[in-house]
Amino acid sequence: MQSRQYYVYVMTNRSGMFYTGMTNNLERRMAEHKRGLSKFTHRYRITRLVYYETTSDVTSAITREKQIKPWRREKKLTLIRRMNPRLLDLSSEIE
């Protein structure tokens, strides 16, 4: 039996606003965000994936999303820059 993968991810826009989410299909979810199917990301034009991590445990993914969401901007930037120092759009890595 194949285990599922769950993703916790952070996206941003040109002005640097962050959105944190969780999904079991990162490629599909990024496509939904880029097509404007999420009200928040559509409203603020958040389309760049700058961070993601994976786990096979859904409870861990939910917990991690809830942990990251309330963090202050600087703490999120520290996390993101460990993986993506230039804040590049990582969407192409998952397509």
C-alpha positions as CSV (number, residue, x, y, z in Angstrom):
1,M,0.0,0.0,0.0
2,Q,1.4,3.4,-1.0
3,S,1.5,6.0,1.7
4,R,0.1,9.5,0.9
5,Q,2.1,12.6,1.0
6,Y,0.9,15.8,2.6
7,Y,2.4,19.2,2.1
8,V,2.6,22.3,4.2
9,Y,3.4,25.3,2.0
10,V,3.9,29.0,2.1
11,M,3.1,31.3,-0.8
12,T,3.7,35.1,-1.3
13,N,2.9,38.0,-3.6
14,R,4.9,40.9,-4.9
15,S,4.3,42.9,-1.7
16,G,5.5,40.1,0.5
17,M,2.3,39.0,2.1
18,F,2.3,35.3,3.1
19,Y,-0.3,32.6,2.9
20,T,0.2,29.2,4.6
21,G,-1.7,26.1,3.6
22,M,-1.8,22.3,3.7
23,T,-2.8,19.9,0.9
24,N,-2.4,16.3,-0.2
25,N,-1.7,17.3,-3.8
26,L,0.7,20.3,-4.1
27,E,0.6,20.5,-7.9
28,R,-3.2,20.6,-8.1
29,R,-3.4,23.1,-5.2
30,M,-0.9,25.5,-6.8
31,A,-2.8,25.4,-10.1
32,E,-6.0,26.3,-8.1
33,H,-4.3,29.2,-6.4
34,K,-2.9,30.5,-9.7
35,R,-6.3,30.2,-11.4
36,G,-7.8,32.3,-8.6
37,L,-9.9,29.5,-7.0
38,S,-8.9,30.5,-3.5
39,K,-10.6,33.7,-2.4
40,F,-7.8,34.9,-0.1
41,T,-4.9,34.2,-2.6
42,H,-7.0,35.6,-5.5
43,R,-7.9,38.8,-3.6
44,Y,-4.2,39.5,-2.7
45,R,-2.7,38.0,-5.9
46,I,-0.7,35.5,-4.0
47,T,0.7,33.2,-6.6
48,R,4.4,32.4,-5.8
49,L,5.2,29.2,-3.9
50,V,8.3,30.0,-1.8
51,Y,8.4,27.1,0.7
52,Y,7.0,23.6,1.2
53,E,7.7,20.5,3.3
54,T,6.3,17.0,3.1
55,T,5.1,14.4,5.5
56,S,3.2,11.1,5.3
57,D,1.2,11.9,8.4
58,V,-1.9,14.1,7.9
59,T,-2.1,15.0,11.6
60,S,1.5,16.2,11.5
61,A,0.8,18.3,8.4
62,I,-2.3,19.9,10.0
63,T,-0.3,20.6,13.2
64,R,2.6,22.1,11.3
65,E,0.3,24.4,9.3
66,K,-1.3,25.6,12.5
67,Q,2.1,26.2,14.0
68,I,3.5,28.3,11.1
69,K,0.3,30.3,10.3
70,P,0.5,32.7,13.4
71,W,4.3,33.2,13.1
72,R,5.5,36.8,12.7
73,R,6.9,37.7,9.3
74,E,10.6,37.5,10.3
75,K,10.2,34.0,11.7
76,K,8.5,32.8,8.4
77,L,11.2,34.5,6.4
78,T,13.9,32.6,8.4
79,L,12.1,29.3,7.7
80,I,11.7,30.1,4.0
81,R,15.2,31.3,3.5
82,R,16.7,28.1,4.8
83,M,15.1,26.3,1.8
84,N,14.9,29.1,-0.7
85,P,17.3,32.0,0.1
86,R,16.3,34.1,-3.0
87,L,12.5,33.6,-2.5
88,L,12.2,32.1,-6.0
89,D,8.9,30.6,-7.1
90,L,9.2,26.9,-6.6
91,S,6.1,25.9,-8.5
92,S,8.2,24.7,-11.4
93,E,9.8,22.1,-9.1
94,I,6.5,20.4,-8.5
95,E,5.0,20.4,-12.0
